Amino acid sequence: MTAPPRSAAAAAAARVVDIGELRQSCAACALHALCLPASIDGHDLARLDHLVKRRQPLDRGATLFREGSAHPSLFVVRSGSLKTSVTLPEGDNQILGFHLSGEILGFDGLAGERHQCTAEALERASVCEVPFEQLSRVAAQVPGLQHQLFRVMSREFVREQQHPVMMGRKQALSRLAIFLRNLSERRAATGHDPLELQLSMSRQDMANYLGLVIETISRLFSRLHAQGLVRVERKTVRILDPAALHALAEGGEDENRALA
């Protein structure tokens, strides 16, 4: 019998691995501490695990949900990363945020029961889907889980407020410094090296998010690299001087002029 093409065989092998990953329970998941309270017992954990739908992995560019679609669930990013965006009246897209492993998407649809943005995979990613109505019922009966849900919601709302604050900075360099510092803090929160950033988003996406043009993004990275604050190697950014980067994020025009 003729062997299947290499691409088909590779796809079949990938599916076998993915199915194994999708069968992993909440108790065995590496994100357990981020999603669940430490006080939750085995019985309640089993009830919650029964709700979770582990979706097939998303390929790069695949859409998780679309602006205007019904909002039945929250989504926990198990691996990879996604971006959220909205369509402006003139037809352009505005990127609202980037979502990393261990973070939760879908809170945008709680008010009107429809998503207010579109979520798209920046790279191959996997998510856990949790129907919100069923989650709410279980959380109402498990105080620790309800408290954790409120805590996670608050964390996400606070994070969303950082974007308009960043956009209020006049200096482009301050915006980029805030962006890198934010990614570093989020990496630390999920147990990763906060000084090693893997930028899964394109420079164009970054420019859109920061309200800049792609040429400016490239120029600013070159400037930070030349000054020894970061080391840039394609999509990997190594923060070499966290204190100086923090000063740029917090500082005003004087600090930016000094670096220039």
BELJOBEL-V634896 format. One record per residue. N is the residue number from 1. RES is the residue in one letter. PSI is psi as a letter, one per 30 degrees, with the letter a starting at -180 (NA if undefined). NEAR is the number of other ideal C-beta (glycine too) atoms within 12 Angstrom. Layout:
# BELJOBEL-V634896
N|RES|PSI|NEAR / N|RES|PSI|NEAR
This chain:
# BELJOBEL-V634896
1|M|k|3 / 2|T|k|6 / 3|A|k|9 / 4|P|l|12 / 5|P|l|10 / 6|R|e|10 / 7|S|e|11 / 8|A|e|13 / 9|A|e|14 / 10|A|e|13 / 11|A|e|17 / 12|A|e|16 / 13|A|e|15 / 14|A|e|19 / 15|R|e|16 / 16|V|e|14 / 17|V|e|19 / 18|D|e|24 / 19|I|e|17 / 20|G|e|15 / 21|E|e|26 / 22|L|f|23 / 23|R|f|15 / 24|Q|k|22 / 25|S|l|21 / 26|C|e|32 / 27|A|e|21 / 28|A|f|14 / 29|C|k|28 / 30|A|f|23 / 31|L|g|29 / 32|H|e|25 / 33|A|f|18 / 34|L|e|28 / 35|C|e|35 / 36|L|k|37 / 37|P|l|25 / 38|A|f|14 / 39|S|f|15 / 40|I|k|29 / 41|D|l|17 / 42|G|e|14 / 43|H|e|14 / 44|D|e|25 / 45|L|e|27 / 46|A|e|17 / 47|R|e|22 / 48|L|e|37 / 49|D|e|27 / 50|H|f|17 / 51|L|e|29 / 52|V|k|34 / 53|K|j|22 / 54|R|j|26 / 55|R|l|27 / 56|Q|k|24 / 57|P|k|28 / 58|L|k|31 / 59|D|l|20 / 60|R|k|19 / 61|G|f|20 / 62|A|k|24 / 63|T|k|22 / 64|L|e|39 / 65|F|l|32 / 66|R|l|22 / 67|E|k|26 / 68|G|f|17 / 69|S|l|21 / 70|A|k|17 / 71|H|i|28 / 72|P|f|23 / 73|S|l|32 / 74|L|l|38 / 75|F|k|40 / 76|V|k|43 / 77|V|j|43 / 78|R|e|40 / 79|S|l|33 / 80|G|a|35 / 81|S|l|39 / 82|L|l|43 / 83|K|l|40 / 84|T|k|43 / 85|S|l|31 / 86|V|l|23 / 87|T|k|18 / 88|L|l|14 / 89|P|e|8 / 90|E|f|7 / 91|G|f|8 / 92|D|l|11 / 93|N|k|21 / 94|Q|k|26 / 95|I|k|33 / 96|L|e|34 / 97|G|l|42 / 98|F|k|40 / 99|H|k|43 / 100|L|l|38 / 101|S|k|34 / 102|G|f|33 / 103|E|l|38 / 104|I|k|40 / 105|L|l|45 / 106|G|f|37 / 107|F|f|34 / 108|D|f|35 / 109|G|g|27 / 110|L|e|24 / 111|A|e|11 / 112|G|g|13 / 113|E|g|17 / 114|R|k|19 / 115|H|k|32 / 116|Q|g|27 / 117|C|l|33 / 118|T|k|30 / 119|A|k|43 / 120|E|k|34 / 121|A|k|33 / 122|L|f|37 / 123|E|l|29 / 124|R|k|25 / 125|A|l|37 / 126|S|k|36 / 127|V|l|38 / 128|C|k|42 / 129|E|k|30 / 130|V|j|36 / 131|P|k|22 / 132|F|e|28 / 133|E|e|18 / 134|Q|e|21 / 135|L|e|37 / 136|S|e|23 / 137|R|e|18 / 138|V|e|30 / 139|A|e|30 / 140|A|f|15 / 141|Q|f|17 / 142|V|j|26 / 143|P|e|17 / 144|G|e|21 / 145|L|e|31 / 146|Q|e|24 / 147|H|e|19 / 148|Q|e|28 / 149|L|e|32 / 150|F|e|19 / 151|R|e|20 / 152|V|e|32 / 153|M|e|24 / 154|S|e|16 / 155|R|e|23 / 156|E|e|30 / 157|F|e|19 / 158|V|e|17 / 159|R|e|29 / 160|E|e|25 / 161|Q|f|17 / 162|Q|f|27 / 163|H|e|26 / 164|P|e|15 / 165|V|e|18 / 166|M|e|30 / 167|M|f|23 / 168|G|f|14 / 169|R|k|28 / 170|K|e|14 / 171|Q|k|30 / 172|A|e|32 / 173|L|e|39 / 174|S|e|36 / 175|R|e|32 / 176|L|e|42 / 177|A|e|40 / 178|I|e|31 / 179|F|e|42 / 180|L|e|40 / 181|R|e|34 / 182|N|e|32 / 183|L|e|39 / 184|S|e|30 / 185|E|e|26 / 186|R|e|31 / 187|R|e|28 / 188|A|e|20 / 189|A|f|21 / 190|T|g|27 / 191|G|g|16 / 192|H|l|20 / 193|D|j|17 / 194|P|f|23 / 195|L|f|25 / 196|E|j|22 / 197|L|k|38 / 198|Q|j|25 / 199|L|j|33 / 200|S|f|31 / 201|M|l|35 / 202|S|l|24 / 203|R|e|27 / 204|Q|e|21 / 205|D|e|31 / 206|M|e|34 / 207|A|e|26 / 208|N|e|29 / 209|Y|e|34 / 210|L|f|35 / 211|G|h|24 / 212|L|a|30 / 213|V|l|16 / 214|I|e|19 / 215|E|e|14 / 216|T|e|23 / 217|I|e|32 / 218|S|e|21 / 219|R|e|20 / 220|L|e|36 / 221|F|e|35 / 222|S|e|19 / 223|R|e|24 / 224|L|e|34 / 225|H|e|23 / 226|A|e|16 / 227|Q|f|25 / 228|G|g|16 / 229|L|e|33 / 230|V|l|34 / 231|R|k|21 / 232|V|k|27 / 233|E|j|14 / 234|R|c|14 / 235|K|g|20 / 236|T|k|18 / 237|V|j|36 / 238|R|j|27 / 239|I|j|32 / 240|L|f|21 / 241|D|i|22 / 242|P|e|25 / 243|A|e|16 / 244|A|e|24 / 245|L|e|36 / 246|H|e|22 / 247|A|e|23 / 248|L|e|38 / 249|A|e|33 / 250|E|f|20 / 251|G|l|23 / 252|G|a|17 / 253|E|e|16 / 254|D|e|15 / 255|E|e|23 / 256|N|e|26 / 257|R|e|13 / 258|A|e|16 / 259|L|e|27 / 260|A|NA|18
